[in-house]
Amino acid sequence: MKELIPVIIGVLKDWRVITTVIAMLLVIEFAKFVANYKKRSPRPKVKKAPAPAPAPAEKKEDKPAEEAKEEAAE
């Protein structure tokens, strides 16, 4: 058993084992992504609401309020 531990540690520290594990993890994650990928259905276009009817015209005064204020100030 004492002889086995240094061999296991040596194998796990090898760069080929590390790169293989990383590559396997990337491939597995990509495969899971592809398997779970769902294409979104196209959203229906939102139709614009018709323009509201114009408001009825109010009675206009002879002079707008701003002009009346200016004359009062003079």
C-alpha positions in Angstrom: 0.0 0.0 0.0 2.9 2.4 0.8 4.3 1.7 -2.7 1.0 2.5 -4.4 0.4 6.0 -3.1 3.5 7.6 -4.7 2.6 5.9 -8.0 -1.0 7.3 -7.9 0.3 10.8 -7.0 2.9 10.6 -9.9 0.1 9.6 -12.3 -2.2 12.4 -11.2 0.6 15.0 -11.5 1.4 14.0 -15.1 0.6 16.8 -17.6 -0.9 14.3 -20.0 -3.4 13.1 -17.5 -4.3 16.7 -16.5 -4.9 17.8 -20.1 -6.9 14.7 -20.9 -9.2 15.3 -17.9 -9.7 19.0 -18.8 -10.4 18.1 -22.5 -12.9 15.4 -21.4 -14.7 17.9 -19.1 -15.0 20.4 -21.9 -16.4 17.8 -24.3 -18.9 16.5 -21.8 -20.1 20.0 -20.9 -20.5 20.9 -24.6 -22.4 17.6 -25.2 -24.8 18.5 -22.3 -25.3 22.0 -23.8 -26.2 20.6 -27.2 -28.5 18.0 -25.7 -30.4 20.6 -23.6 -30.4 23.3 -26.2 -33.9 24.4 -27.2 -34.4 26.8 -30.1 -36.7 29.7 -29.1 -39.9 30.0 -31.2 -40.1 33.3 -33.0 -42.1 35.9 -31.2 -45.2 37.2 -32.9 -44.9 40.8 -34.1 -46.7 43.3 -31.8 -49.2 45.2 -33.8 -49.3 48.9 -33.1 -52.6 50.2 -31.6 -54.5 52.5 -33.8 -54.0 56.2 -33.1 -56.5 57.6 -30.7 -59.2 59.9 -32.1 -58.2 63.6 -31.9 -59.6 65.4 -28.9 -62.5 67.8 -29.5 -61.3 71.3 -30.0 -61.7 73.6 -27.0 -63.0 77.1 -27.3 -60.1 79.4 -28.0 -60.0 82.7 -26.3 -59.2 85.9 -28.2 -55.8 86.1 -26.5 -53.8 83.2 -25.2 -53.0 83.3 -21.4 -49.4 84.2 -22.0 -50.2 87.3 -24.1 -52.7 88.4 -21.5 -50.0 88.2 -18.7 -47.6 90.2 -20.8 -50.1 93.0 -21.3 -50.9 93.0 -17.6 -47.2 93.4 -16.8 -46.8 96.4 -19.0 
